[in-house]
Amino acid sequence: MDQILDMSVVEELLSFSDDGDPELLLDLIRMFLEDGPSKVQSVTEGLLAGDFEKMERAAHSLKGSSGNLGARLLQETCEQMQIATRNHQLEESRKLAAEMVANYATAEQALRDLHKSYMS
């Protein structure tokens, strides 16, 4: 899972509570899982419409939430997407959108598994 999630970030989130209560971590994971699909969809919609601003906003938002949870590969892809959309690089944006969808799916599964491990 370290390839997908930086566990040092997860451990840092757990360290914010005195007793190791995972509530903050679980809340952040829930928000990511609830909001993430709409961000990915916004990138896809923006790409189809040629709306670079929409893609950049969605990538920026997803970059922040993935970074907060240590999903580094997704975070990096979102950062690259921000740069490509800011520079109106359509082909690069297309390539990165496909990477983002794949990286989001991988991060989503890892976070679902992590969430489940704290719920059992």
C-alpha positions as CSV (number, residue, x, y, z in Angstrom):
1,M,0.0,0.0,0.0
2,D,3.0,2.3,0.5
3,Q,3.2,2.7,-3.3
4,I,-0.3,4.0,-3.4
5,L,-0.6,5.7,0.0
6,D,2.2,7.3,1.9
7,M,1.5,5.7,5.3
8,S,3.6,8.3,7.1
9,V,0.8,10.8,6.2
10,V,-1.8,8.3,7.6
11,E,0.3,7.9,10.7
12,E,0.5,11.7,11.1
13,L,-3.3,12.0,10.9
14,L,-3.6,9.4,13.5
15,S,-1.1,11.2,15.8
16,F,-3.4,14.2,16.0
17,S,-5.6,12.5,18.5
18,D,-4.2,11.7,21.9
19,D,-5.6,8.2,22.0
20,G,-4.9,7.2,18.4
21,D,-8.6,7.6,17.6
22,P,-8.9,7.3,13.8
23,E,-12.0,9.6,13.5
24,L,-10.2,12.4,11.7
25,L,-8.6,9.9,9.3
26,L,-12.0,8.2,8.7
27,D,-13.7,11.6,8.1
28,L,-11.1,12.6,5.6
29,I,-11.4,9.3,3.8
30,R,-15.2,9.6,3.7
31,M,-15.0,13.1,2.2
32,F,-12.5,11.9,-0.4
33,L,-14.7,9.0,-1.4
34,E,-17.8,11.3,-1.5
35,D,-16.3,14.2,-3.4
36,G,-13.7,12.4,-5.5
37,P,-15.9,11.0,-8.2
38,S,-17.4,14.4,-9.0
39,K,-13.9,15.9,-9.3
40,V,-12.9,13.2,-11.7
41,Q,-16.1,13.7,-13.6
42,S,-15.5,17.5,-13.8
43,V,-12.1,16.8,-15.4
44,T,-13.7,14.5,-17.9
45,E,-16.5,16.9,-18.7
46,G,-14.0,19.8,-19.0
47,L,-11.9,17.8,-21.3
48,L,-14.9,17.0,-23.6
49,A,-16.0,20.7,-23.6
50,G,-12.5,22.1,-23.9
51,D,-13.0,23.9,-20.6
52,F,-9.4,24.2,-19.3
53,E,-10.6,26.3,-16.3
54,K,-13.0,23.6,-15.1
55,M,-10.3,20.9,-15.5
56,E,-7.8,23.0,-13.5
57,R,-10.2,23.7,-10.7
58,A,-11.2,20.0,-10.3
59,A,-7.6,18.9,-10.5
60,H,-6.6,21.5,-7.9
61,S,-9.3,20.3,-5.5
62,L,-8.5,16.6,-6.0
63,K,-4.7,17.3,-5.6
64,G,-5.4,18.8,-2.2
65,S,-7.6,16.0,-0.9
66,S,-5.3,13.3,-2.2
67,G,-2.3,15.0,-0.7
68,N,-4.1,15.2,2.7
69,L,-4.4,11.5,2.7
70,G,-1.0,10.6,1.2
71,A,-2.2,9.5,-2.2
72,R,1.0,10.8,-3.7
73,L,0.7,9.4,-7.3
74,L,-2.8,10.8,-7.7
75,Q,-1.6,14.1,-6.2
76,E,1.3,14.3,-8.6
77,T,-0.9,13.5,-11.6
78,C,-3.3,16.3,-10.5
79,E,-0.5,18.7,-10.2
80,Q,0.7,17.9,-13.7
81,M,-2.9,18.3,-14.9
82,Q,-3.1,21.7,-13.4
83,I,0.0,22.8,-15.3
84,A,-1.2,21.3,-18.6
85,T,-4.6,22.9,-18.3
86,R,-3.2,26.3,-17.2
87,N,-1.0,26.1,-20.4
88,H,-4.0,24.9,-22.5
89,Q,-2.1,21.8,-23.6
90,L,-5.0,19.7,-24.9
91,E,-3.1,16.5,-25.8
92,E,-1.2,16.5,-22.5
93,S,-4.5,17.1,-20.6
94,R,-6.0,14.1,-22.4
95,K,-3.1,11.9,-21.4
96,L,-3.2,13.1,-17.8
97,A,-6.9,12.8,-17.5
98,A,-6.6,9.0,-18.4
99,E,-3.8,8.7,-15.8
100,M,-5.9,10.6,-13.2
101,V,-8.9,8.3,-13.7
102,A,-6.7,5.2,-13.2
103,N,-4.8,6.7,-10.3
104,Y,-8.0,7.8,-8.6
105,A,-9.4,4.3,-8.9
106,T,-6.3,2.8,-7.3
107,A,-6.3,5.4,-4.5
108,E,-10.0,5.0,-3.9
109,Q,-9.6,1.2,-3.4
110,A,-6.6,1.7,-1.1
111,L,-8.6,4.2,1.0
112,R,-11.7,2.0,1.1
113,D,-9.5,-0.9,2.3
114,L,-7.8,1.4,4.9
115,H,-11.2,2.7,6.1
116,K,-12.5,-0.9,6.4
117,S,-9.5,-1.9,8.4
118,Y,-10.4,0.7,11.1
119,M,-14.0,-0.2,11.1
120,S,-13.6,-3.9,11.9
